[in-house]
């Protein structure tokens, strides 16, 4: 999804706040639609569920507040994938925790700076574009992948990581493919960007703010010592489910802080991928060793395992 076509819904009962948002985004190539309250916003979302690419949602509003709108969105099969940026002047830890648990992917504390708003919106749109691309690629993949018993695949670039995530998701039950594809994409991209290319969390924060993230990735992909590194993903179908093992050639990292949605990072423009994969996309996720190997497993009932088991078919490798 291109930034030039992105449509953002801004919801706030304070007209001044809506004017501030409009002023912050006036020279950006977005279509901005505003709503003065939760009821009006919900009517717009129901009218055309596929219209919006992100929702900037005020938490505290009369009649229908932001939490009520968020809850309804997460219960809708189409709207639940749209990233929600919760904006609030009440940024108490328990309220932020409640919003994150309900599915708010970003938090923006009032008053906010123009550059902060822009960076978070860019990140939200990037994530949603990745989701939409994943969904489209999965729908286009051959059904033959569902017959995959196991295999090893190598990849180097973010583009290869995304394509491989879509391909491998086809080995999972149809009802789980988009969710698993999103989780796989997060893990494979981490293996390239933070593993093999050695980019830190702080690097990404700085580069996203400068809009230089993609350029730095492209530079490192062809520069020593990163150019010769590759990552692998192993898929195995077992009687109880399907697991993937992602391994990179980086120095590893301390993964523990990233396993859960963290209040200290709630207002950051990134840093939710591992927690999303662990809590939303897979039944279990475990890092090993120094952090450059992760095992993700989805428990699948035997009757839903349509492909061959390891005993009945040879593994496919590439």
Buried (B, 14 or more C-beta within 10 A) or exposed (E): BEBEEBBBBBBBBBEEBBEBBEEBBEEBEBEBBBBBBBBBBBEBBEEEBEEBBBBBBBBBBEEBBBBBBBEBBBEBEEBEBBBBBBBBEEBEEEBBBBBBEBBBBBBBBBEBEEEBBBBBBBBBBBBBBBBBBBBEBBEEBEEEBBBBBBBBBEBBBBEBBBBBBBBBBBBBBEEBBBBBBBBBBBBBBBBBBBBBBBBEBEBBBEBBBEEEBEEBBEEBBEEEEBEEBBBBBBBBBBEBBBBBBBBBBBEBBEBEBBBEBBBEBBBBBBBBBBBBBBBEBBBEBBBEEEBBBBBBBBEBEEEEBEBBEEEEBEBBEE
